[in-house]
Amino acid sequence: MDVETETVKLEQIVMKWFPDMLPFLNQKELNSMIILRDGLTILEPEDALEIIQLSICEHQNSHFLH
């Protein structure tokens, strides 16, 4: 059984489900590459929100480590 993956920028996820969040994300966050196991077309809004939240946390953590 092959698993189809799709790599997208976080910006694509934000634009599709939560475009109103766009001003609150910096360009580095928006350019983050996200690998989706089943692709963008079947991603659910609650999963999209979780991905956005995790990406923000990851960028904040890496910022503090420098």
ChimeraX attribute file (.defattr): number of C-alpha atoms within 10 A of each C-alpha:
attribute: neighborCount
match mode: 1-to-1
recipient: residues
	/A:1	3
	/A:2	4
	/A:3	7
	/A:4	9
	/A:5	12
	/A:6	12
	/A:7	12
	/A:8	16
	/A:9	14
	/A:10	22
	/A:11	22
	/A:12	16
	/A:13	20
	/A:14	20
	/A:15	13
	/A:16	12
	/A:17	15
	/A:18	15
	/A:19	12
	/A:20	9
	/A:21	12
	/A:22	13
	/A:23	8
	/A:24	9
	/A:25	16
	/A:26	11
	/A:27	12
	/A:28	11
	/A:29	19
	/A:30	19
	/A:31	14
	/A:32	15
	/A:33	14
	/A:34	17
	/A:35	14
	/A:36	16
	/A:37	13
	/A:38	12
	/A:39	14
	/A:40	17
	/A:41	9
	/A:42	9
	/A:43	14
	/A:44	10
	/A:45	14
	/A:46	10
	/A:47	10
	/A:48	18
	/A:49	15
	/A:50	11
	/A:51	17
	/A:52	22
	/A:53	11
	/A:54	12
	/A:55	19
	/A:56	18
	/A:57	13
	/A:58	12
	/A:59	15
	/A:60	12
	/A:61	11
	/A:62	9
	/A:63	9
	/A:64	7
	/A:65	7
	/A:66	5
